[in-house]
């Protein structure tokens, strides 16, 4: 698995914290502007040396080494400009100001660089812990599952240390191969906890529940029980309050049966053409059961013959955008890659296409399972992970 990490702010959260921080980032430039106004107006009798010295000092706290260097250069330019405008060259005060500005700028740069390196070390440590926690919950699917060759890929997008809420699993049971792909709304360890709850319910129910709808109901019930526990989930998961999920079953017959609860439809690649398996009766995500007027009575069934390729994925794939704000063209990309590559190679090429489309900056988490149906006569891949 590959992990790219991201830390998007929850809409509306931390507004009061962000406003003072934004003011601190702008403070060095506001002070520099105020000094320039004072020195170029009749108010220049006010001694502005200490104020200008504060510019690189404040920048060192919020703007990093490059920002500190830029702020120091700005302060120096203002010092030269005002000394020339006011004819102050040759005075002890001007040279004292330059010396103080140079010393504070050097100290600010070194301090800012030290703080940046320390923050990076702390972030790397938190990232490793977060990734380890999520990798305990999610595991690569076996490369051979009954009549399927399969593989998986998970990408948690971005730059921060918080992990996402995408989930997936594939298990061979007496009822056939059962797979799940889902997306818990929210980020961080609370989302990972919700993922663990949903996957735990799925991994148990798939072996005992014949009805695929009942497997989905067991996942729903597990999440509802956890939500009822005070403090079980963080505010991000509770505020958004729902999970999209798709459960697929591949029996011995050449079909795939689907139960879709508000999740993007899987893509079926057959004879070079990719088509979405859109449910005839859309259902809301888990956690929004009150919106279901007529619950489905059975899973929907689609043809899934030998030679077909099935992709289960989360919305981070189809909602990925390029700099022109265009969505990722999943069907066209699947058709271009084709059925020739192995599942692992197919996912690798799909990942590369996503990276090219987004410029390497995924805006949302991505989880995918690719399953190829073979006729049982072909030689299965060697070195597979086996069956669970």
C-alpha positions in Angstrom: 0.0 0.0 0.0 1.0 3.6 -0.6 0.1 6.4 1.7 -0.1 10.1 0.9 -1.3 12.0 3.9 -3.5 15.0 4.2 -5.0 17.3 6.9 -8.0 19.2 5.5 -9.7 21.5 8.0 -13.3 20.7 8.9 -15.6 23.4 7.5 -16.3 25.9 10.3 -13.9 24.3 12.8 -11.1 26.3 14.3 -12.2 29.6 12.9 -11.3 31.5 16.0 -7.8 29.9 16.0 -7.2 30.6 12.4 -8.0 34.3 12.5 -5.3 35.3 15.1 -2.8 33.1 13.2 -3.6 34.9 10.0 -3.1 38.2 11.7 0.3 37.1 13.0 1.3 36.1 9.5 0.5 39.6 8.2 1.8 41.5 11.2 5.4 41.9 9.9 4.2 43.4 6.7 1.7 45.6 8.5 4.4 46.9 10.7 6.7 47.5 7.8 3.9 49.5 6.0 3.3 51.5 9.2 6.9 52.4 9.5 7.1 53.4 5.8 4.0 55.7 6.2 5.5 57.3 9.3 8.9 58.0 7.8 7.5 59.4 4.5 5.0 61.8 6.2 5.3 64.7 8.7 5.0 62.1 11.5 8.6 61.0 10.8 9.7 62.5 14.1 8.5 59.3 15.7 11.5 56.9 16.2 10.7 53.8 14.2 13.9 51.8 14.6 12.5 49.3 17.2 9.4 48.8 15.1 11.3 47.9 12.0 13.6 45.5 13.9 10.5 43.6 15.0 9.6 42.7 11.4 12.1 39.8 11.0 11.5 38.8 14.6 7.8 38.3 14.0 8.3 36.7 10.7 10.6 34.1 12.3 7.6 32.9 14.4 5.1 32.4 11.6 6.6 32.6 8.1 9.5 30.1 8.2 13.1 30.7 7.0 12.2 31.9 3.5 9.5 34.3 4.9 12.0 35.6 7.5 14.5 36.3 4.8 11.9 38.1 2.7 10.8 40.1 5.7 14.3 41.1 6.6 15.0 42.2 3.0 11.8 44.3 3.1 12.9 45.9 6.4 16.3 46.6 5.0 14.8 48.2 1.8 12.6 50.4 3.9 15.5 51.4 6.1 17.5 52.5 3.0 14.6 54.3 1.5 13.6 56.2 4.6 17.3 57.1 5.5 17.7 58.5 1.9 14.4 60.3 1.9 15.0 61.9 5.3 18.7 62.7 4.6 19.8 60.7 7.7 22.9 59.0 6.3 26.0 59.6 8.4 24.1 59.6 11.7 24.9 57.1 14.4 21.2 56.3 14.7 20.9 55.0 11.2 23.9 52.7 11.5 22.7 51.5 14.9 19.4 50.6 13.3 21.1 48.7 10.5 23.2 46.8 13.0 20.2 45.9 15.1 18.2 44.9 12.0 21.1 42.6 10.8 21.5 40.9 14.2 17.7 40.3 14.7 17.4 39.1 11.1 20.2 36.6 11.5 18.9 35.3 14.9 15.3 35.1 13.4 16.5 33.1 10.5 18.4 30.6 12.6 15.5 30.3 15.1 12.9 29.9 12.3 15.0 27.1 10.6 15.4 25.3 13.9 11.7 25.5 14.6 10.9 24.2 11.1 13.2 21.2 11.5 11.7 20.4 14.9 8.2 20.6 13.6 9.1 18.4 10.6 10.5 15.7 12.9 7.4 15.8 15.1 5.1 15.6 12.0 7.1 12.7 10.6 6.7 10.9 13.9 2.9 11.5 14.1 2.6 10.5 10.4 4.3 7.2 11.1 2.1 6.5 14.1 -1.1 7.4 12.1 -0.1 5.3 9.1 0.7 2.3 11.4 -2.7 2.6 13.0 -4.5 2.6 9.7 -2.4 -0.2 8.3 -3.4 -2.4 11.2 -7.0 -1.9 10.2 -6.6 -2.2 6.4 -4.7 -5.0 4.8 -4.0 -5.8 1.1 -6.5 -8.2 -0.3 -5.3 -11.7 -1.4 -4.2 -12.0 -5.0 -6.4 -15.1 -5.5 -9.9 -15.4 -4.2 -11.9 -18.2 -5.6 -12.7 -17.4 -9.2 -11.1 -14.0 -8.9 -7.6 -12.5 -9.3 -7.6 -9.4 -7.1 -5.5 -6.6 -5.7 -6.0 -3.4 -3.7 -4.6 0.1 -3.4 -5.2 2.8 -0.8 -4.0 6.4 -0.9 -4.6 8.9 1.9 -4.1 12.2 0.1 -2.3 15.4 1.0 0.3 16.8 3.2 -0.7 16.6 6.9 -0.5 13.9 9.5 -4.1 12.9 9.6 -5.4 9.7 8.0 -8.6 9.3 6.1 -11.7 7.1 6.5 -11.7 5.0 3.4 -12.1 1.2 3.9 -12.0 -1.9 1.9 -11.9 -5.7 2.3 -12.3 -8.9 0.3 -13.0 -12.3 1.8 -13.8 -15.7 0.4 -16.8 -17.3 2.1 -19.1 -20.3 1.6 -21.4 -17.9 -0.2 -18.8 -16.7 -2.6 -16.3 -13.9 -2.6 -17.6 -10.9 -0.7 -16.0 -7.4 -1.0 -16.7 -4.1 0.6 -15.5 -0.6 -0.2 -16.6 2.4 1.9 -15.9 5.9 3.0 -16.4 7.2 6.5 -16.9 11.0 6.5 -14.4 12.7 8.6 -10.6 12.4 9.2 -8.1 11.4 11.8 -8.1 8.6 14.3 -11.8 8.9 14.9 -12.4 8.0 11.3 -10.0 5.1 11.6 -12.0 3.9 14.6 -15.2 4.0 12.6 -13.4 2.1 9.8 -12.4 -0.5 12.3 -15.9 -0.9 13.6 -17.4 -1.2 10.1 -14.8 -3.7 8.9 -15.0 -5.7 12.1 -18.8 -6.1 11.6 -18.3 -7.0 7.9 -15.5 -9.6 8.5 -17.7 -11.4 11.0 -21.1 -11.1 9.2 -19.8 -12.3 5.8 -19.2 -15.8 7.1 -22.6 -16.2 8.9 -25.2 -14.1 7.0 -26.5 -15.7 3.8 -28.4 -12.5 2.9 -26.1 -9.8 1.5 -28.5 -7.1 2.7 -28.2 -8.4 6.2 -24.4 -8.1 6.0 -24.9 -4.4 5.3 -27.4 -4.1 8.1 -24.8 -5.6 10.5 -22.3 -2.9 9.5 -25.0 -0.3 10.0 -25.9 -1.6 13.5 -22.3 -1.7 14.5 -21.7 1.9 13.6 -24.9 2.9 15.4 -23.8 1.2 18.6 -20.5 2.9 18.5 -22.0 6.4 17.9 -24.2 5.9 20.9 -21.1 5.5 23.1 -20.1 9.0 24.5 -16.7 10.1 23.2 -16.4 7.1 20.8 -15.9 9.3 17.8 -14.5 12.8 17.4 -16.5 15.8 16.3 -15.6 15.5 12.6 -17.1 12.0 12.3 -20.2 12.9 14.4 -20.9 16.1 12.5 -20.8 14.6 9.1 -22.5 11.5 10.5 -22.7 9.0 7.7 -20.7 6.3 5.8 -21.1 5.4 2.1 -20.6 1.7 1.5 -20.8 -0.9 -1.3 -20.8 -4.6 -0.8 -20.3 -7.0 -3.7 -20.7 -10.8 -3.8 -19.3 -13.0 -6.5 -20.8 -16.5 -6.3 -20.0 -19.5 -8.5 -22.4 -18.2 -11.2 -21.1 -15.6 -13.7 -22.7 -12.7 -11.9 -21.9 -10.1 -9.3 -24.5 -9.0 -6.7 -24.3 -5.5 -5.2 -25.8 -3.7 -2.3 -25.0 0.0 -2.7 -25.6 2.5 0.1 -24.8 5.9 -1.4 -21.5 4.9 -2.8 -20.1 5.5 -6.3 -21.1 2.6 -8.6 -18.4 0.1 -9.5 -17.0 0.0 -13.0 -17.2 -3.1 -15.1 -14.6 -3.4 -17.9 -15.9 -5.8 -20.6 -14.5 -6.2 -24.1 -12.6 -2.9 -23.9 -15.6 -0.9 -22.6 -16.1 0.4 -19.1 -19.6 0.9 -17.8 -20.8 1.9 -14.3 -23.1 -0.6 -12.5 -25.6 2.0 -11.3 -28.3 0.8 -8.9 -31.9 0.9 -10.1 -33.0 2.1 -6.7 -30.5 4.5 -5.0 -30.2 4.1 -1.3 -28.8 6.7 1.2 -25.5 6.1 3.1 -25.3 4.3 6.4 -26.5 6.5 9.2 -29.3 8.0 7.1 -31.7 5.0 7.3 -34.6 7.4 8.0 -34.5 8.5 4.4 -35.2 5.0 3.0 -38.9 4.9 2.1 -38.9 1.5 0.4 -35.8 -0.5 1.4 -34.6 -3.0 -1.3 -35.7 -6.6 -0.8 -32.6 -8.2 -2.5 -29.3 -7.3 -3.9 -29.1 -6.2 -7.5 -27.4 -8.7 -9.9 -25.2 -7.9 -13.0 -23.4 -10.2 -15.4 -19.8 -10.8 -14.4 -18.3 -13.4 -16.8 -14.8 -14.7 -17.2 -12.6 -12.1 -18.8 -14.5 -9.2 -17.1 -12.7 -6.8 -14.8 -14.5 -5.1 -11.9 -13.2 -2.0 -10.1 -14.6 -1.0 -6.7 -13.4 2.5 -5.6 -14.1 5.5 -3.4 -15.1 8.9 -4.5 -11.6 10.3 -4.3 -11.0 8.7 -7.7 -13.9 10.3 -9.7 -13.7 13.6 -7.8 -10.0 14.1 -8.4 -9.5 17.4 -10.3 -6.7 18.8 -12.5 -5.6 22.5 -12.4 -8.4 23.3 -14.9 -11.0 22.0 -12.3 -11.8 19.0 -14.6 -12.8 15.7 -13.0 -10.8 12.5 -13.5 -12.2 10.5 -16.5 -12.3 7.0 -14.9 -14.1 5.1 -17.7 -11.8 6.4 -20.4 -8.7 5.7 -18.3 -9.8 2.1 -17.6 -10.5 1.6 -21.3 -7.1 2.9 -22.2 -5.3 0.6 -19.7 -7.4 -2.3 -20.8 -7.6 -5.9 -19.6 -4.1 -6.9 -20.5 -2.2 -5.8 -17.3 -2.4 -7.8 -14.1 -4.6 -6.4 -11.3 -1.4 -4.9 -9.6 -0.2 -3.4 -12.9 -3.6 -2.1 -13.7 -3.9 -0.3 -10.3 -0.3 1.0 -10.7 -1.2 2.5 -14.1 -4.4 3.9 -12.7 -2.5 5.5 -9.8 0.0 7.1 -12.3 -2.9 8.5 -14.3 -4.4 10.0 -11.2 -1.1 11.5 -10.2 -0.7 13.0 -13.7 -4.2 14.4 -13.7 -3.9 16.0 -10.2 -0.3 17.0 -10.5 0.6 14.7 -7.6 -1.8 16.4 -5.2 -4.8 14.2 -4.5 -7.6 16.2 -2.9 -9.3 13.2 -1.2 -8.5 9.7 0.0 -8.6 6.8 -2.5 -9.3 3.1 -1.9 -9.7 0.6 -4.8 -10.2 -3.1 -5.2 -9.7 -4.6 -8.7 -11.1 -8.1 -9.4 -10.7 -10.1 -12.5 -12.9 -13.1 -13.2 -11.1 -16.0 -14.8 -12.5 -19.3 -16.1 -10.6 -21.6 -13.8 -8.6 -23.0 -16.7 -5.9 -20.3 -16.6 -2.9 -20.8 -14.4 -3.4 -18.8 -11.2 -0.7 -16.3 -10.2 2.2 -17.6 -8.2 3.2 -16.1 -4.9 -0.3 -15.0 -4.1 -1.5 -14.1 -0.6 -3.8 -17.1 -0.5 -7.4 -17.2 0.8 -8.9 -15.9 4.0 
